[in-house]
Amino acid sequence: MATGSQREQILEYVVGQIEEIDRFKLIARDLPDDIASIPSTQFPACYVVGGLPVAAEHDDSMRPGGADVFLSQLDVVVFVWDRASQSWDTRISDLADDLWAKLWENPTKGIGAVKTSVFFGEIPTWNPPTVSFNLTVRVRYKHTIGGI
């Protein structure tokens, strides 16, 4: 994807929102090869991974010579890992609550998105001493043929 594309802008905006949460010690766009490679001082760690846009609607009824407009959906998955020093369930609740509130804060995601949804993925995983969960930020937005 091109730097400055709407997809990139959405991903950067989500990362920026998460950076405003003081709890997270590491926020990155690339998943680690191995969770064991993350130093213990970097927990809780948060990884933001963007999917590719899926065109949901195509409006080619623009005036002659005008650009086609697409309504696309982009899923951004946020993976969270922590080393629970307290009850793992309490730790998940604290982290999930912070993420939920922050990611719902501006549903336009800085680009005038049409709709944003935030929902949790699978059941949290407990692999002592690590706990993990993920959530998805689903953003629907309009763009032209060259502006995904």
Buried (B, 14 or more C-beta within 10 A) or exposed (E): EEEEBBBBBBBBBBBEBBEEBEBBBBBBEEEBEEBEEBEEEBBBBBBBBBEEBEEEEEEEEEEEEEBEBBBBBBBBBBBBBBBBEEEBEEBBEBBBEBBBEBBEEEBEBBBEBBEBBBEBEEEBEBEEEBBBBBBBBBBBBBBEEEBB
